Amino acid sequence: MIRLMTGPWVARSVAAAVRLGVVGRLAEGAADAEELAGSLGLHPDRLNRLLRLLSAVDVVQPRSGRYELTGTGACLHREHPSRLHDLVLLYDSTMFAEAWGSLEEAVRTGRTAFEAAHGTDVFSYLSEHPRDADRYSAGMAAGGRFGTSLPSVYDFADARVVADLGGGDGDLLATVLDHAPHLRGVLVERPTALPAARRRLSAYLESGRATVAAGDFLESVPPGADVHILSRVLHNWSDDEARAVLRRSREALEPGGRVLILERILPDSGSPLLATLFDVHMMVMTTGAERTEHQYESLLRDAGLTTERVADLSLEMRLLVAAPLPG
């Protein structure tokens, strides 16, 4: 129980090591606390105490009087392909911390904790706070690394145009376009997310293989695509809003097209940690939720779609392939 109660202390200590440059310096090579403190302008004794805790949670390890990163700790470096550096900074942000601080309000009243803390919904907040929006986009991209396995699970050979609705910084769309050179891509996102998407997709934009567009897919979806991707989108929205997104997708989908839904799926029984954690996180941040496969099938059916198949992705994510119902 003590480990559960002190979990936030560990998370804060890990984030401090990232923010203070400790992880970046140790990525260059092992060092003792005095060396680290000198190169980073930190207090030697306080730093040594932080390093002891980081050693206890397998972020660093002592060796011959010096500290070095473990395999776990190396994932926190800015240049590591996992991009967990960006996710740590997002999870440790004041924006998230204040929202989680209002969890009791969410459970008591049914409001989102984010709105209780910040006075507005998360997406309106991000449109008014560009620095937080950049951090959010970077963190979402880091959390979306499971998407690298999508081309091995879904065959894009018969597709012509894929639209990534709520596609963030464009990393998933780039993965798909890399794998299938015959495809063209469209990314639809909030205006604040488009600069990052344009940077990530710059080569495809220049070659004409991709376009980016600001849009609200609750209202409409650009026509012309025969594959729509909804990656970690539906869990942001209430059932009514999720139905609206799916209906707009169904209306815009080319004949014979498919909708690819990437989400963590709750089992009908049991409590897997990641899915239940993110379910509560959705309660804190949005009007949405993680859902069971049965709940997704109900939403799809209401929108004129049905589940064609379900496949596993990495990080406990799953792919639901949805096809239009006949008629």
Secondary structure, 3 states (H helix, E strand, C coil): CHHHHCHHHHHHHHHHHHHCCHHHHHCCCCECHHHHHHHHCCCHHHHHHHHHHHHHCCCEEEECCEEEECHHHHCCCCCCCCCHHHHHHHHCCHHHHHHHCCHHHHHHHCCCHHHHHHCCCHHHHHHHCHHHHHHHHHHHHHHCHHHHHHHHHCCCCCCCEEEEECCCCCHHHHHHHHHCCCCEEEEEECHHHHHHHHHHCHHHHHHCCEEEEECCCCCCCCCCCCEEEEECCHHHCCHHHHHHHHHHHHHHCCCCCEEEEEECEECCCCCCHHHHHHHHHHHHHCCCCCEEHHHHHHHHHHCCEEEEEEEECCCCCEEEEEEECCC
